[in-house]
């Protein structure tokens, strides 16, 4: 009975959008960072917990304006106030790209064929790009 519970809890946690995700650049295929996605008051947030690009571990947001200007990218909140809209999809107005210093509307969902892949789509007007992030264990 105990082993059945452990198996059920493992499969349930593998289906969650929350946790750590490795960002993969959709143009180069190179890993860039680890993002911790979490829920707070029913909304989704995400911040940078590790920078994977060699030489950029201590990067700051030089192109940014306002409070993010020259702030470290490590620890920066890049996903804010994203709402669950049903069918496993989350949508919001704040997906921030520190390299471009741009904020996009966004949609996030687990790949239905592989729950260890997170689809992250950023929108600017009618143009969009989708990245696939990979789940990080632990």
VEXGUVEX-806202 format. One record per residue (C-alpha): x, y negated, z; residue in one letter. Coordinates in steps of 0.2 Angstrom, whole numbers, plus 5000, padded with zeros to 4 digits. Each point is the difference from the previous one (the first is absolute). Example, Ala and Ser with C-alpha at 12.3 -4.5 7.8 and 13.67 -1.06 7.14 Angstrom:
2
506250225039A;500649834997S;
% end
This chain:
138
500050005000X;501449885004X;500950034984X;498449964990X;499949835009X;501849964997X;499750044981X;498449905000X;500949855008X;501550014988X;498850004985X;499049865006X;501549895004X;500750044982X;498449924993X;500249835009X;500649854991X;500849945016X;501850045004X;501749964992X;500249994981X;501549994989X;499749864986X;500650054983X;500449874987X;498850044985X;501349924988X;501650095006X;499350155010X;501249955014X;499450005018X;500049835008X;499350005018X;499050095013X;498449925004X;499050045016X;498150004996X;498949985015X;498249965005X;499649865012X;498249955004X;499350104985X;501249914988X;501650074991X;501749925002X;501750044995X;501849945004X;501850044994X;500850125012X;501650044990X;500849944984X;500750134989X;500949904987X;501850005003X;500749825004X;498249935003X;499850075018X;500249825007X;499049914986X;499049855004X;498649934990X;500949854992X;498649974987X;498749995013X;499049855006X;499349955017X;500350115015X;500850154989X;501349884993X;501850085004X;499250135012X;500750185000X;499150114988X;500350145013X;498549995012X;499049894988X;498150034999X;499650034981X;498350075001X;498649915010X;498250015004X;499650144987X;498350075002X;499450184997X;498649994987X;499650194999X;500550154990X;501749995008X;500449834992X;500649845009X;500049834992X;500649835005X;500749844996X;501850015007X;501350114993X;501649905001X;501550034989X;501549925009X;501150024985X;498849894989X;499449905015X;498250044993X;498450065008X;498850114990X;498350075003X;500250185003X;499250184999X;500750155009X;499550185000X;500750175002X;500450104984X;498550134999X;501250134993X;501449975013X;499649925017X;501849965003X;499949874986X;499349835003X;499449904985X;500349815003X;499349884987X;500449825000X;498849884990X;500449834993X;498549944991X;499650144988X;501750074999X;500550135012X;501550125004X;499850175010X;501450085010X;500150175007X;500750005018X;500550175008X;499650055017X;501450005013X;499950145014X;500249945017X;
% end
